[in-house]
Amino acid sequence: VHLVESGGGLVQPGGSLTLACEVSGSTFGIYPMGWFLQRPGKQRELVASISSGGEANYADSVKGRFTISRGNAQSSSKNTAYLTMNNLNTEDTARYLCYADIRIIGMTWGQGTQVTVSS
């Protein structure tokens, strides 16, 4: 079981990006998922999380700008999460790391994707 991330890149201030994260491999059930960000020399910070039931939580710094969602619980994409980031600013520049809390296995991380906000 591993996580496959996509999205990210370079965007101008005020722009938008969407990150995706898919749990790949044998999966049973629906797992809590989310994203942390990491800046060089700093600790990871939780950006957003979504429970197996779809409840979302956000860091104060991204509330109102970022939206986390996941695929339909009845579909094959039930363990695919999305992070839509709007009105990006330079402080959002970081490496974004997706995670899934997979039953029995525990916390599993994606490879990370770089988001750079710059004019």
QUIQUI-V200876 format. One record per pair of residues at least 12 apart in sequence whose ideal C-beta (glycine too) atoms are under 6 Angstrom apart, sorted by the first residue. I is the first residue (numbers start at 1). J is the second residue. Records with the same first field share a line. If there is no record, write none. Layout:
# QUIQUI-V200876
I=J, J
This chain:
# QUIQUI-V200876
1=25
2=24
3=21, 23, 98, 100, 108, 110
4=22, 24
5=21, 98, 110, 111, 113
6=20
7=19, 20
8=113, 114, 115
10=116
11=88, 117
12=119
13=89, 117, 119
14=87
15=88
16=86
17=85
18=82, 84
19=83, 96
20=82
21=81, 98, 110
22=80
23=79, 100
27=79
29=103
30=52, 73, 78
31=79, 100, 101, 102
32=51, 52, 101
33=50, 81, 100
34=48, 49, 99
35=47, 48, 83, 96, 98
36=97
37=94, 96
38=94, 95
39=94
46=59
47=59, 62
48=66, 68
50=68, 70
56=68
65=86, 87
66=85
67=84
68=83
69=82
88=117
90=117
92=117
93=116, 117
95=112, 114
96=113, 115
97=109, 112
98=110
